[in-house]
Amino acid sequence: MPQYVIEREIPNAGQLSDAELQEISQRSLKVLGELGPKIRWLHSYVTDNKVYCVYLAADEDTIREHARRGGFPVDRISKVRKLVDPVNYE
């Protein structure tokens, strides 16, 4: 499945408590379970005012459906074309 980076504008995201992040994560996992194997959450990066989520998904529409059902913002979806890391370029 293709990999995507989803950018979500969430004011004060960096100030969310562990309990709030857990609640959001559990809601996300519930929706992912409903959508089945065509989408998988790998991890997320929380910054001051944004959350960047990395997903495997069949397509962008599946990501948007996950966001709609979970009540999550989606400001940008970018399909990963290549992965560059130190291991591959030593």
Phi, psi and omega in degrees: 000146176295153177257143181227150170249125181251126179260126181236120175282115178224100181307133179062029179304322181294346180263359179297138179284166176301322180295319178294317178296323178295318179298316179297316180297318179294321177297317179299313181297324177298313180294320178301319178298322178292325183281341177082199190284003182276003178208141180214131178272127179266308178186171179222153175245124180258123176246188184305311186229015179216158171234129177251117183251140178249123184231154161257133182206154178297322182192174180294326180299323178294321177296316179295323178293319176301314180296318180298311182294325182271348182076032181260141175288150173225108181264331179202138173240125180238124177282131179284124181265324180210151174251127178241127176212166184299329182296322182281346186231032179282000000 
